[in-house]
């Protein structure tokens, strides 16, 4: 099952391949037979109403949850029972929908943790890179501020910066634009573009449609745990089924 | 390699003036501790040894609860088993008692491994109750174990080969080493790369795991280290007492005191433990004679701190002046300019 992707990414090799993923919590079926492919260097957007199983899909990839069925291949490895910390070291970085910073540490120290542990490097070897990432994410002036004193925008930036500090191959972004003003959202889109241009593959769950449309090469839509559409953003949002479930427009 | 080019030369500072001053004072205090037999009375030495043991046990409890999120009320299992192992090694097997102190730490470590295996799947309060059960089981087993004289307890008669002065020298040196290992060791750990992981784990174990931190292995290692450190304090305490009984060795007051010290002083900081230990020590000296009333006041004090000053007295102090005694913060000095 391949999406009709276009552009540069179509030619590059696969980084992540999910086949027939399913997850249930008791009788509650959250994901059912979801298959998709992410190519190196592309940005795949994921759309879907609340409860469609988007975050659960991320949890399966990051190892926070185990699938009931299906397989995930990442960077040539078949993923099995690896816990989250091991997947982070393999190069899967993620952000959480509700930012989970280390509140009692500074912004800079937050980055040191992921750069040193997920990145498997000594502490002093990551100082320069963490300082650079802070600059790139516009957190440079807040390096020594405690993370729990940051504003929402800065917490979202920190969530992203912390995942970036580990130099991930794949970055899973979970609703990083939600709750931001238009200007703040635009800044964030710029940042995601910049990250993509540095060779980091991105899967981005986002409700803020225009933000996603501005960056994603391909979009996948989930509804009630099933994939209902996949393809270039313009085509996908014109899909009558997507219009019906996602925008609430009856055809 | 994916990601940005490192364009910033970062300069990081992690020591402060207050930290250097505290280190000098700390070394001076350790020297004074070792020299105690030449300047202090027997009574003072006994009190100071007790204070040192409280600091060590509270520091280990702080490491478990403050960083690992492992709230144990049964650490007396480890201090008790270590002390008993030391008595058995010295009294029954004829090993030099001062040499038996480090040797006996095998016992708490051997006990901690299966204990953790059994309990680590339990959440917060269930874990706490589990540790208490382990301590009670150890007390009952020891009370029925004739090799260590069962419920009647043992005396460390081999110590009579040394004069009171020699004993004091030995115990003072052991105390200094114990503080160096428990307090100094914690400080060293927190300043190392693993300190970042421990602090991250303290603040948010879920995101720490997603950032490459092996949270479950770190918790296991903390539990083992906590058992060994608590065991060392138990062995030294009962060596100074020269007598041990199952009731004294496995009494719940050990855990109570550790919890009080850490809660009052401030959870998750080395300074908090020291502040809390000193408060407890003097409260016990000055008000201990009031018995039950004194304990009720201590309990109410803990409650007030838990409700209104979560970070303890050290937390309040550091809000007024930011002068840590054991700084662990990595301050990015340059590379901040845009």
Interface residues (C-beta under 8 A of the other chain):
Chain A: X62 X64 X83 X84 X85 X88 X89 X94 X96 X100 X101 X102 X103 X104 X105 X106 X108 X109 X110 X112 X113 X114 X116 X117 X118 X119 X120 X122 X123 X124 X127 X128 X129 X130 X131 X132 X133 X134 X135 X136 X140 X141 X143 X144 X162 X163 X164 X166 X167 X168 X169 X198 X199 X200
Chain B: X1 X2 X3 X4 X5 X6 X7 X8 X9 X10 X12 X192 X193 X196 X197 X199 X200 X202 X203 X204 X206 X207 X208 X209 X210 X211 X212 X213 X214 X215 X216 X268 X329 X330 X331 X332 X335 X336 X337 X338
